[in-house]
Amino acid sequence: MNPGDVVLIPLQQAAGGAPKLRPALVLSRLPGAFQNVLICGISTRLRDLVDDWDELVRTADQDFRPSGLHHESAIRLSYLYAADSREIVGTIGQIDSAGLKRLLTRLSDHLRK
């Protein structure tokens, strides 16, 4: 599992309730023995897209097919989760390195404010 991988993991829903198996993007491996993967959730709910923050993956994009996603989706940078790698069910694809770099830059710039 590497940064840029699209994985499946049970994630808590925004409205509450039981966790649901969802796609997520691996942003980084973290140091330490516990929560060792920083991920962000991926959603098909595009109406809540935040410009210059979330990353939209469109079906027409060159990296859509390798992502393993089935529908246009938003990589939600505000839905961060530090996961234990054992929580991850599997890897379904990956996004291109340019998209990952944009997300990491946005997050880094935000944290420096």
BELRABEL-V897973 format. One record per pair of residues at least 12 apart in sequence whose ideal C-beta (glycine too) atoms are under 10 Angstrom apart, sorted by the first residue. I is the first residue (numbers start at 1). J is the second residue. D is the distance in Angstrom with one decimal. If there is no record, write none. Layout:
{{I;J;D} {I;J;D}}
This chain:
{{1;26;5.8} {1;29;7.7} {1;36;9.5} {1;37;6.5} {1;39;9.6} {1;83;10.0} {1;85;6.1} {1;88;6.5} {1;90;9.5} {1;91;6.3} {2;26;6.5} {2;28;9.6} {2;29;7.7} {2;37;9.8} {2;91;8.9} {2;94;7.9} {2;100;9.8} {3;25;8.5} {3;26;5.5} {3;27;6.1} {3;28;5.5} {3;29;7.2} {3;37;9.3} {3;38;8.8} {3;39;9.9} {3;94;9.1} {3;95;9.7} {3;97;8.9} {3;100;6.0} {3;101;9.7} {3;103;9.7} {3;104;8.0} {4;25;7.4} {4;26;6.7} {4;27;8.6} {4;63;9.7} {4;66;10.0} {4;67;9.7} {4;93;9.5} {4;94;4.8} {4;95;5.6} {4;96;7.7} {4;97;6.4} {4;99;8.0} {4;100;4.5} {4;101;9.3} {4;103;9.6} {4;104;9.9} {5;24;9.3} {5;25;7.4} {5;26;4.5} {5;27;9.9} {5;37;9.4} {5;39;9.2} {5;67;9.8} {5;68;9.3} {5;88;9.0} {5;90;9.9} {5;91;5.0} {5;92;8.5} {5;93;7.6} {5;94;5.0} {5;95;8.5} {5;100;9.6} {6;23;5.5} {6;24;7.3} {6;25;5.8} {6;26;7.9} {6;39;9.7} {6;42;7.0} {6;57;9.0} {6;66;8.8} {6;67;5.3} {6;68;5.2} {6;69;6.7} {6;73;9.3} {6;75;8.8} {6;91;7.0} {6;92;5.3} {6;93;4.6} {6;94;5.9} {6;95;6.5} {7;22;9.6} {7;23;7.1} {7;24;5.6} {7;25;7.7} {7;26;6.1} {7;37;8.4} {7;39;7.0} {7;42;9.5} {7;68;9.1} {7;83;8.8} {7;85;9.3} {7;87;9.4} {7;88;4.8} {7;89;7.4} {7;90;6.7} {7;91;5.2} {7;92;6.9} {7;93;9.0} {7;94;9.5} {8;21;5.6} {8;22;7.1} {8;23;6.0} {8;24;7.6} {8;42;10.0} {8;68;8.9} {8;88;7.1} {8;89;4.4} {8;90;5.5} {8;91;7.9} {8;92;6.0} {9;21;7.2} {9;22;6.7} {9;23;8.2} {9;24;5.2} {9;26;9.7} {9;37;9.1} {9;39;6.8} {9;41;8.8} {9;81;7.9} {9;83;6.1} {9;84;9.9} {9;85;9.7} {9;87;5.5} {9;88;5.0} {9;89;6.3} {9;90;9.1} {10;22;7.5} {10;24;10.0} {10;83;9.6} {10;87;6.8} {10;88;9.4} {10;89;7.6} {11;23;9.1} {11;24;6.6} {11;39;8.6} {11;41;5.6} {11;42;9.5} {11;43;9.9} {11;79;7.8} {11;81;6.7} {11;83;8.9} {11;87;9.2} {12;41;9.3} {12;79;9.5} {12;81;8.4} {13;41;9.9} {14;41;9.1} {14;43;8.8} {14;45;8.9} {14;48;9.4} {14;76;9.7} {14;79;8.3} {19;87;9.4} {21;89;6.5} {22;41;6.1} {22;42;6.9} {22;43;7.8} {22;44;9.9} {22;79;9.4} {23;39;9.8} {23;41;7.8} {23;42;4.3} {23;43;8.7} {23;44;9.3} {23;57;9.9} {23;67;8.4} {23;68;7.5} {23;69;6.2} {23;70;9.1} {23;73;7.2} {23;75;9.1} {23;92;6.6} {23;93;8.7} {24;37;9.3} {24;39;4.2} {24;40;6.3} {24;41;5.2} {24;42;5.8} {24;43;10.0} {24;75;8.7} {24;76;9.2} {24;79;8.2} {24;80;9.8} {24;81;7.2} {24;83;7.9} {24;87;9.9} {24;88;8.2} {25;38;9.6} {25;39;6.2} {25;40;5.4} {25;41;8.1} {25;42;6.1} {25;55;8.2} {25;57;9.5} {25;67;9.0} {25;73;9.8} {25;75;5.2} {25;76;9.1} {25;77;9.2} {25;79;9.9} {25;94;8.7} {25;95;6.5} {25;99;8.8} {25;100;7.6} {25;103;7.4} {26;38;7.5} {26;39;5.5} {26;40;8.8} {26;83;8.9} {26;85;9.3} {26;88;8.3} {26;91;8.4} {26;94;8.7} {26;95;9.7} {26;100;8.9} {27;39;6.3} {27;40;6.0} {27;75;9.4} {27;77;8.7} {27;80;7.8} {27;81;9.9} {27;100;7.5} {27;103;6.7} {27;104;6.5} {27;107;7.4} {28;82;9.8} {28;100;9.6} {28;104;7.6} {28;107;9.5} {29;85;8.5} {30;82;6.3} {30;83;9.2} {30;85;9.8} {32;82;9.5} {33;84;9.3} {34;82;8.3} {34;83;9.9} {34;84;6.4} {35;81;8.4} {35;82;3.5} {35;83;6.1} {35;84;5.8} {35;85;9.1} {35;87;9.2} {36;82;8.0} {36;83;7.8} {36;84;6.5} {36;85;5.6} {36;86;9.4} {37;81;8.8} {37;82;7.3} {37;83;4.9} {37;84;7.5} {37;85;5.2} {37;86;9.9} {37;87;8.4} {37;88;7.1} {38;80;6.6} {38;81;7.7} {38;82;5.7} {38;83;7.9} {38;104;10.0} {38;107;9.3} {39;79;8.8} {39;80;7.4} {39;81;5.3} {39;82;7.9} {39;83;5.5} {39;85;10.0} {39;87;9.3} {39;88;8.1} {40;54;9.0} {40;55;9.0} {40;75;6.1} {40;76;5.8} {40;77;5.6} {40;78;7.9} {40;79;5.4} {40;80;5.3} {40;81;7.3} {40;103;7.4} {40;107;8.6} {41;73;9.9} {41;74;9.1} {41;75;8.0} {41;76;5.0} {41;77;9.4} {41;78;8.8} {41;79;3.6} {41;80;8.2} {41;81;7.0} {42;54;9.7} {42;55;9.2} {42;57;7.8} {42;67;8.8} {42;69;7.0} {42;73;5.0} {42;74;7.0} {42;75;5.3} {42;76;6.8} {42;79;8.4} {42;95;9.6} {43;71;9.9} {43;73;6.3} {43;74;5.3} {43;75;8.4} {43;76;5.7} {43;79;7.7} {44;69;8.4} {44;70;8.6} {44;71;4.8} {44;72;6.9} {44;73;5.3} {44;74;7.7} {45;73;8.9} {45;74;7.1} {45;76;9.0} {46;58;9.7} {46;71;9.3} {46;72;6.5} {46;73;7.8} {46;74;5.7} {47;74;9.5} {48;74;7.5} {48;76;8.2} {48;78;9.6} {49;74;5.0} {49;75;10.0} {49;76;8.7} {50;74;8.4} {50;76;8.1} {50;77;7.7} {50;78;7.0} {50;106;9.8} {52;102;9.3} {52;106;7.0} {52;109;10.0} {53;74;9.7} {53;75;9.9} {53;76;8.7} {53;77;5.4} {53;78;7.0} {53;103;9.0} {53;106;5.9} {53;107;9.0} {53;110;8.0} {54;73;9.7} {54;74;4.7} {54;75;6.1} {54;76;5.5} {54;77;5.7} {54;78;7.6} {54;79;9.2} {54;103;8.6} {54;106;8.9} {55;73;9.1} {55;74;7.1} {55;75;4.1} {55;76;8.7} {55;77;7.3} {55;95;7.7} {55;99;5.4} {55;100;8.6} {55;102;6.3} {55;103;5.4} {55;106;8.4} {56;72;7.1} {56;73;7.7} {56;74;5.7} {56;75;7.8} {56;99;9.4} {57;69;6.0} {57;71;9.2} {57;72;6.6} {57;73;5.0} {57;74;7.6} {57;75;6.6} {57;95;6.7} {57;96;9.7} {57;99;7.5} {58;72;5.2} {58;73;8.8} {59;71;7.5} {59;72;5.5} {59;73;9.5} {60;72;8.9} {61;95;9.1} {61;96;8.5} {61;99;8.6} {62;96;7.3} {63;93;8.8} {63;94;8.0} {63;95;5.5} {63;96;4.1} {63;97;9.4} {63;98;8.5} {63;99;6.6} {64;93;9.3} {64;95;9.2} {64;96;10.0} {65;93;8.1} {66;92;9.9} {66;93;5.3} {66;94;5.9} {66;95;7.7} {66;96;7.7} {67;92;7.8} {67;93;4.5} {67;94;6.7} {67;95;5.5} {67;96;8.8} {67;99;9.1} {68;90;9.7} {68;91;7.9} {68;92;3.2} {68;93;2.7} {68;94;7.7} {68;95;9.6} {69;92;7.7} {69;93;7.0} {69;95;9.1} {70;92;9.4} {75;95;7.4} {75;99;7.6} {75;100;9.3} {75;102;9.6} {75;103;6.4} {77;102;9.7} {77;103;5.8} {77;104;9.5} {77;106;6.1} {77;107;6.0} {77;110;8.3} {78;107;9.7} {78;110;9.7} {80;107;8.1}}
